[in-house]
Amino acid sequence: MKYLDIQALIIWMGIWLTCRSTLRVPGHKPTDWEKRFLLWAGHFKKAEDIPETVSIETIRAAKTTLRVKFSYVMIALTILGCVIMVIRGKQAVKRHESLISINLEKKAQWREEAAQSTSAKP
């Protein structure tokens, strides 16, 4: 690249960064949901503590914290569901139940119904 191209690129980047920083809103008035997010994420203790304007970065940080907490809850619920299914499976084994026996019983019942319907026809 030529030296002038690099200078032009540096000047263009400086202008772009200046325009970008001037376009940002210095404060954002949070909605009711964003206030709840800020409270649930632990950024503020009470709703009265939330200022009139909050930076976008603070709201993004609160949403990210809530996403992480939600994913932890989902992981815990998945593990709990797996444990419950293992327990129920072991109880079914004690009752001598299996998918194969249940399917065989259903097929036998269907065969009986089919036999009865064909014998009922004249």
Disulfide bonds with the S-S distance in Angstrom:
none
